Amino acid sequence: MLTFMVALGQMSMGLYLPSMPSMAKTLGTDVGQVQLTLTVFIGGFAVSQLIWGPMSDRFGRRVTLMIGLAVFAVAGFACSIAQTVEQLIALRFLQAIGACSGQVIARAVVRDTTEGATTAKVMSYIALAMSLSPAITPSLGGFLEEALGWRSNFVLLGVIGLTLSTIVVLRLPETNRYPQGDALQIRPMLRNYGTLLRDRTYMGYILVVGFIFGSLMSYQTGSPFVLMEGLGWSPREYGLLILLNVFGFLSGSILTAKFAARIGVPRMVAYGSWAVVLGGALMVTAPLLDHLSTAAVILPMMIFLFGMGVALPSAFTGELSGFPRIAGSAAALMGFTQMGVAMVASFTISRLHDNVHLTMAAVFALSSLGCLLSQMLLVGTPKTPRIS
């Protein structure tokens, strides 16, 4: 259940990617405005994390999640009947606020209920959901687009929100054992966030995650237009092409599950970061050589996702390992950084869309480089493996 909650944000971004070109035509707008529906979603997702985390520390995980899922469901149905791109942009912001609750609170629940190696194992499942959902959901979105039109994507999201709300009511117990009565007051909130920001290793981990998602979001924003308009793939074919990226991430995740406990969190993050930057370098090489092909887009992404599968679960584990009493705030700040970097990447591509391939690849590569630098300068790598 928690894995599905974490995937809500990525599902909400990935499901309608194959519909972007047809949405621009239906709503009588341009590429940049449709891409802005994704950018605004990321912005709402980033900002609202700073509230959901302290709110769950104050009132508990269960009730906070129920409120967030209700907002998500209502916004999903409202998006399906939007008549202008301006309405859709505003509703996507509201939908992001609701979706965000699932990601923040699911991570906090994991921190509430697990420790050590168990946390790493559960986080690997959560990382799998976060990374597979943007690869899998475009396939479903492509079929829905061709069968029922783009509005059906948002109807499905509304139904998912209602279903998850019901599950939370029936199945999720309260897990917050240390309610913080002052968690929503300004000074304690700033104190908690200040504690987190002063922790060098914590900052390294959240920046690694942030830059990884910056690359991922640049790909999500630009690839529909590169692959469908630039290379002529249909919405259904686009979804199937994106599905190929799953193999890269699965390979990295399998290696992480097998070796993470023996090698240790910092080294796994280091190995994954190098693979991420290799994918970024290959992604930007093709447009610099004025070459556009399906392989030049898909293969670098597979390498990137392999590195993501290695680095992400360990970065999640390292980020949450030291703050049991403010787990909600720790998860929220990481999510804010993650989606904040992603929003900057998406906004850049939506504004500079004259050469989408080059812009997407350049932002992708720069963000992947930021991931490696954050790992090297803030997290570091032990000289010898840690056996546990």
C-alpha positions, 0 to 999 in steps of 0.5 A, spaced: 500 500 500 505 504 501 509 503 495 503 505 491 502 511 495 509 513 493 508 512 486 502 517 486 506 523 484 510 519 478 503 516 476 500 523 475 506 525 471 507 519 467 500 517 465 498 523 460 505 524 457 503 520 451 497 525 450 501 531 451 501 533 443 493 531 442 492 536 449 495 542 445 491 541 439 484 540 443 485 545 448 488 550 442 494 552 445 502 550 444 507 545 446 510 550 452 503 551 455 502 543 455 509 542 458 507 547 463 501 543 466 507 538 468 512 544 471 506 546 475 505 539 478 512 539 480 512 545 483 506 544 487 508 537 489 515 540 491 512 546 496 506 542 499 511 537 502 514 542 507 507 542 510 505 535 509 511 532 513 510 537 519 502 536 519 503 528 519 508 529 525 503 533 529 496 530 527 499 523 525 500 519 519 493 516 518 488 523 518 493 527 514 494 522 508 486 521 508 486 529 507 491 528 502 488 523 498 481 526 498 484 532 495 488 528 490 481 524 488 477 531 487 482 534 483 483 528 478 476 528 476 476 536 475 482 535 471 478 531 466 473 536 465 477 542 464 476 546 458 482 551 457 489 550 459 489 555 464 484 551 468 488 545 467 494 548 470 490 550 476 487 544 477 494 540 476 497 544 482 491 542 486 492 535 484 500 535 486 498 538 493 494 531 494 499 526 491 504 529 495 501 527 501 502 519 499 510 520 498 511 524 504 507 520 509 509 513 506 516 514 507 515 517 514 511 510 516 517 506 513 521 510 518 516 509 524 516 502 523 522 499 521 530 500 522 537 498 519 537 493 513 529 492 514 528 500 512 533 499 506 529 493 503 523 497 504 526 503 501 528 499 495 521 497 494 519 504 494 524 506 490 522 501 485 515 504 485 517 511 484 522 509 478 518 504 475 511 508 475 514 513 470 516 508 465 510 503 466 504 508 466 506 512 459 504 505 456 497 505 459 496 512 458 498 511 450 492 505 450 488 510 454 489 516 449 488 512 443 482 508 446 478 514 450 482 520 449 486 524 454 481 526 459 480 518 461 487 519 464 485 524 469 478 520 470 483 514 472 487 518 477 481 520 480 478 513 481 485 511 484 485 516 489 478 514 491 480 507 492 487 508 496 482 513 500 478 507 502 484 502 503 487 507 508 480 508 512 480 500 513 487 498 513 492 503 515 494 504 523 497 510 526 504 509 526 507 516 529 509 514 536 512 521 537 507 526 536 510 533 536 505 538 539 509 544 536 511 541 529 506 546 525 509 552 529 513 556 525 519 556 530 519 549 531 519 548 523 524 552 522 528 549 528 527 542 525 529 544 518 535 547 520 537 541 524 537 537 517 540 542 513 546 543 518 547 535 517 552 535 511 551 527 509 543 528 509 544 534 505 549 530 500 543 524 500 537 529 498 541 532 493 543 526 490 536 524 489 534 531 487 539 531 481 537 524 479 529 526 479 532 533 475 534 528 470 528 524 470 523 530 469 527 533 464 526 526 460 519 526 461 518 533 459 522 533 453 521 525 450 514 525 448 515 531 443 522 528 441 520 521 440 513 522 437 513 529 433 521 528 432 521 521 430 514 519 428 512 514 434 504 514 436 502 515 443 501 507 444 508 506 441 511 511 445 508 508 451 511 501 449 518 505 448 518 508 455 517 501 457 524 498 455 527 503 460 524 498 465 530 493 464 535 498 466 532 500 472 530 493 474 537 491 473 540 496 478 535 494 483 536 487 483 544 488 484 542 493 490 537 488 493 543 483 493 549 487 495 547 493 498 547 490 505 555 487 504 557 494 500 554 499 504 550 505 503 555 510 501 559 506 496 552 504 493 550 511 492 557 512 489 557 506 484 550 509 482 552 516 481 557 514 476 552 510 472 547 516 472 553 521 469 555 516 464 547 516 461 547 523 462 554 524 457 551 519 452 544 523 452 547 529 450 552 527 445 547 525 440 544 532 439 551 535 439 553 531 433 546 533 430 544 526 430 537 524 432 534 516 433 530 512 437 537 508 440 540 515 442 534 517 446 532 510 449 539 507 450 542 513 455 536 513 459 537 505 460 544 506 463 541 512 467 536 508 470 540 502 472 544 507 476 538 510 479 536 503 481 543 502 484 543 509 488 536 511 489 534 506 495 541 507 498 540 514 498 533 514 501 536 509 507 541 514 508 537 520 508 532 517 513 537 513 518 538 519 523 532 523 525 526 518 528 523 524 531 522 528 525 522 523 520 516 527 517 520 533 516 526 529 514 522 526 508 519 532 506 525 536 506 528 531 501 521 531 497 522 538 496 529 538 494 527 532 489 521 536 486 524 542 486 530 540 482 525 537 477 521 543 477 527 547 475 529 542 469 522 541 467 521 549 467 527 550 463 525 545 457 518 548 457 520 555 456 526 553 451 522 548 446 525 550 440 530 545 440 527 540 444 532 534 443 538 539 445 535 542 451 532 536 454 539 532 453 543 538 456 539 539 462 539 531 463 546 531 463 547 537 467 543 534 472 546 528 472 553 531 473 550 535 479 548 528 482 555 525 482 558 532 485 553 531 491 555 524 492 563 526 491 563 532 495 558 531 501 557 524 502 564 521 500 565 514 499 569 509 504 575 506 502 573 499 504 566 496 504 562 495 510 560 488 512 554 487 516 
